[in-house]
Amino acid sequence: MSGESRPAQLCRRYNITSSVLYHWKKQYSRGKFNNEPTEEGELQDRIEKLERLVGKLTLENEFLKRGLQNSLSQSQRNGKSLPPSNTSSGISAGGVG
């Protein structure tokens, strides 16, 4: 066997759980122990940051959609219609029509 120990051996030797060992390994790969993060750790951090951003934007989008739906349904209940759009004013999408 080489000079490396298996995770189970390390856990027994230092009396730690495997979840602690994997947590430390994950932190180490992300540079949390005053070391340079590995490329994999940097990418994982970036992925998690982007996933949180997508989640936040999804919630904001749903909130705005529901607000618009509520506004439209209240307008319809009050007998009000939406203001006319500018598409019939003679201006086309390309400029003057």
C-alpha positions in Angstrom: 0.0 0.0 0.0 1.2 3.5 -0.7 1.7 6.2 1.9 -1.9 7.3 1.6 -4.6 6.3 4.0 -8.2 5.5 3.1 -11.0 7.8 4.5 -12.2 5.1 6.8 -8.7 4.6 8.2 -8.3 8.3 8.8 -11.7 8.5 10.6 -10.8 5.7 12.9 -7.3 7.0 13.6 -8.4 10.5 14.5 -11.8 9.5 15.9 -13.9 11.7 13.5 -17.0 10.9 11.5 -16.8 10.5 7.8 -19.2 13.4 7.3 -16.7 15.7 9.2 -13.8 14.4 7.0 -15.8 15.1 3.8 -16.8 18.5 5.0 -13.2 19.4 5.7 -12.1 18.0 2.3 -14.8 20.2 0.7 -13.7 23.2 2.6 -10.0 22.6 1.7 -10.8 22.3 -2.0 -12.4 25.7 -1.7 -9.4 27.3 0.0 -11.0 27.7 3.4 -7.9 26.7 5.3 -5.6 29.5 4.1 -4.6 27.5 1.1 -5.2 28.2 -2.6 -8.6 26.8 -3.7 -8.5 24.0 -6.2 -10.0 24.7 -9.7 -12.8 22.3 -8.9 -13.5 24.1 -5.6 -13.6 27.5 -7.4 -16.0 26.2 -10.0 -18.2 24.6 -7.4 -18.4 28.0 -5.5 -19.3 29.7 -8.8 -22.0 27.2 -9.5 -23.6 27.6 -6.1 -23.5 31.4 -6.4 -25.1 31.3 -9.8 -27.8 28.8 -8.6 -28.6 31.1 -5.7 -28.9 34.0 -8.2 -31.2 32.0 -10.5 -33.4 31.1 -7.5 -33.6 34.7 -6.4 -34.5 35.9 -9.9 -37.1 33.2 -10.3 -38.8 34.3 -7.0 -38.7 37.9 -8.1 -40.2 36.9 -11.5 -43.0 34.9 -9.9 -43.8 37.8 -7.5 -44.0 40.3 -10.4 -46.1 37.9 -12.5 -48.6 37.5 -9.6 -48.7 41.2 -9.0 -49.5 41.9 -12.7 -52.2 39.2 -12.7 -53.8 40.7 -9.6 -53.6 44.2 -11.1 -55.2 43.0 -14.3 -58.0 41.0 -12.5 -58.8 44.1 -10.3 -59.0 46.3 -13.4 -61.4 43.9 -15.1 -63.5 43.7 -12.0 -63.7 47.5 -11.8 -64.8 47.7 -15.4 -61.6 49.4 -16.4 -59.7 48.4 -19.5 -56.0 48.7 -20.2 -54.9 51.9 -21.9 -54.6 51.5 -25.7 -51.2 50.4 -27.0 -49.2 52.6 -29.4 -49.0 50.0 -32.1 -52.0 51.5 -33.9 -50.6 55.0 -33.9 -48.8 54.6 -37.2 -45.3 53.9 -35.8 -43.9 50.6 -36.8 -41.3 48.6 -35.1 -38.7 49.9 -37.6 -39.4 53.6 -37.0 -41.8 55.7 -38.9 -44.6 53.8 -40.6 
